[in-house]
Amino acid sequence: MQLLMPVCASWLPTLPCRNLFDYDQVVNTQRDRVYAERRKALLNDNLAPLMIEYAEKTCDDILEANVDRAADPAEWRLDALAAKVAQYCPLLEGLTGQELASQSNGNFEVLRGYLRELAVAAYNQKAAAVDDIEPGLMQEAQKFFVLTQIDNLWKEHLQAIKFLQQAVGLRGYAAKDPLTEFKLEGYNLFLETMAQIRRNVIYNVYVFEPQRIRPVDGQAQQQQRQQQQKSAAAAGSRERRRR
């Protein structure tokens, strides 16, 4: 995987090469944080605490995107909030705005806490159901989800950083410092990438539906072999006729 984009490449002549280290250091810092998260998934034997953190932070994101804490609680769009939460976590499909209003009593932080409790309870329910099918299966699934999302979204982030480098190089003409612009917007891009990773991971965990495989009994296996033999014989007969 290519981790750093060459800042002084021919497609970006407006960025001075003497600042190469400064621009690369921004991406290096982001890479270190991403790889720390990746190592956590690879080496940790219990990813439940990380998944709970993802669930709680995702609830915070949904809450803050749908409810203005400064607004009158009577104007809070709690039905829309409940629908959005259920969209991420199908186990909370029955959640209603009326329930949220009753539990929060117009207090934003109480509402946040209640949503977090629901998200964690739903995760624990899902983890127990999956491990009931096969012990340890949830751990392996969580590891797969984390690694897949990090690898995919980090590649997309590097592409976005490349475009940002091109854009900020042109802002020098507007008397803006390209490095300052790059640091600020690059940081915002990174925060969104990390948020998207955790949202995608916890969503995949919530909707994960492994199926228990039924063993095939001896009689069924024998019938299957007989059918395969008949099919092979019929295919051989057709081949002889064509000859």
N, C-alpha and C positions, 0 to 999 in steps of 0.2 A: 504494500500500500504506500503511495506517495504521500508523505506527511507534510512536506513544506513546499510551497510554491516559490520559484525563483523570482524574487522581487525585481531584480535588475534585468529580467529577460527582455528580449527585443519587443515584445508586445506591451511593455510598460516603460517607455523611455523617459517619462516625466518624473519618475522617482529616483533620486540620487543614490548611486551605489554606496556612497559613504554611510548611508542610513540602513544598509542591508540588515545589519545585526538587530537594529531596533524593531524593524518590521517582522523579522523572523522570530524574535523573542516573544512577540505577542502570540504567534501561533504555537510556539514551543510551550508556553505556559498553558494554553488551552489543551494541547495534546497531552501534557502531563496529567491534567485533571481527568480527561477522558480515559486515559490508560489506567489511572488509579481505579476508576469505576469498573473497568474491564477486568482488572486483576482481582477486584473484590468478588466478581462473579465467578472467575475461574478457580480461585483458591478457597473460597468460603464454603464450608460444608452445610451452612444453614443460611439461606437467603431470605428467610421469612422476615427478619427485621428490616432488610432493604426493601422488600415488597410492601411492608406496612408504611415505610417512609414514602415510597412512591404513591401509595394509595392516599395518604394524608395530604401530600403536596398537590396531587391532582385534584382532590376535593377543594383545596384552597384556590387553585387556579380557576376552577369552575365557578366557585362562589364569587370571587372577585371580578370575574368576567360578566356575571349576570346580576349582581346585586351591588348597588352603590351604598356604601356604609354611611355616607353623608345624607342620603335621602331619607325622607319620612318612611318608617317601616310599613306604613299603609300603602306605600307606592312600590314596595319590593315585588318583583315579578317572581314569586315563589313557585308558581306552577311551571314556569319555564325553567327555573332552576332544578326542580324535581325531575323534569323530563330530561334535562341534560345529564344529570347524575345517573339516571336510569339508562341513558344511552351508553355511558361508559361501563356501567355495572348492571347487566340484566337481572341479577339477583335482587336488585332494588326497584324492580319494575312497578311495584305497587305504591311507591313513594308518591305523596301528593303535597301540593303547596299548603293545604290546610294542616297537614301533619307538621310541616316545617314551621308554620306560623305558631302552632300550638306549643311546640317544643322550644322555640327560640324566644317567644314572648317579646319580640321586637328588639332583641339584643344580638348584634352582629357576631360577637365572639362566641356567644352561646350557640348560635346557629352554626358557626364554624366547627365548634366542638362536637355538636350532634352529627353533622355530616361525616366528620372523621370517625366517630364511633360506628356509624353505619358502614362506612367503607372498610374498616378493619374487621368488623364482624362478618361482612360478606367475604372478605379474603379468607378468614379462618374457616368459614363454611366451605368455600371452594377447595381450599387446601386439604381439608379433612375428606371431602368427597373424592378427590383425585387419588389421594394416598390409600383410600379404602379399596380402590380398584387395583392399585399396585403400590406397595410401600416404596417411598423414595421417588416416585414418578414426578411429583410436583417439583421437587428440587431440580431434577434434570430438565424439566420443561422451563422452569424459571431461568436456569442458566442459559438455555438455548435462546429464549426470548431476549435476554439482556445482551448477549453477545451479538445476536443478529441485528438488533436495533442499533447498537453502538456502531457496528461496522458499517451498516448502510447509511445511517444519518451522519456519521463522521465524514464519509466520502462526499455526501451532499454539502456538508458544511465547508469542506475545503474548496469545493467548486464555488460556493457563495463568497468565500474569502478572496478567491481569485478575481471575481467580478468586482468586489469591493476595492481591491487594490487598484484595479484599472480606473474605477470611478474617482477615488480620492486623489489619484495622481493628477487629474484634471482640475481639482479644486484649488490647486496652487494659483491658477489664473484668477481666482476670486479672492485672493489674499487670505486664504485659509491654510492652516498648517496641515499638510496631508497626513503626517504621522499622528497628530492629535485626533483628526477625523477618523483615521483607521482604527486607533485604539478604542474610541468610543463606540463606533458602529460595529466593530469586530466583537466587542464585549457583548453588545446587545444580541448579535447573531448567535454567539455562543450560548448565552442564557436561554434563548429560544430553542436551540438544538438540544440542550440538556433537558429542558422541559418536555420537548417532544419525545425524547427517548423514554423518560419515565411514564409519560401518558400512554405511549404505544405498548410498553411492557405491561403495565398494570391492566390495560384493556385486554391484551392477549391472555393474561392470566385469568381474568374474569370470564372470558368466553371460551376458555379451553374446555373441550368436552371429549376426553378420551373414551373409547369404547372397549368394553370387556370382550375379549375374543373367546368364543365358545370352542372348546376342544372337539375335534371330530372323532366320533366313536369308531370302533373297529368295523362295524357293518357298513357305515357310511364310507369309510376309506376303501373297503372292498368294492362297493358299488361304483365308487369313483374310478378305481383302477379298471374295472370291467368296461365302463363307459369309454375310458381312454383307449383301451385295447380295441374296442369296436370301431372307434373313430379312426384309429391308426390303420386297421384292416380295411375299412372302407376307402381311406385315402390311397392305400396301396393298390386296391382293385382299380380305382379310377386312373391311377398312374399307368398300370399295365395296359388298360384299354387305349389310352392315348398313344402308347407305343405301338 
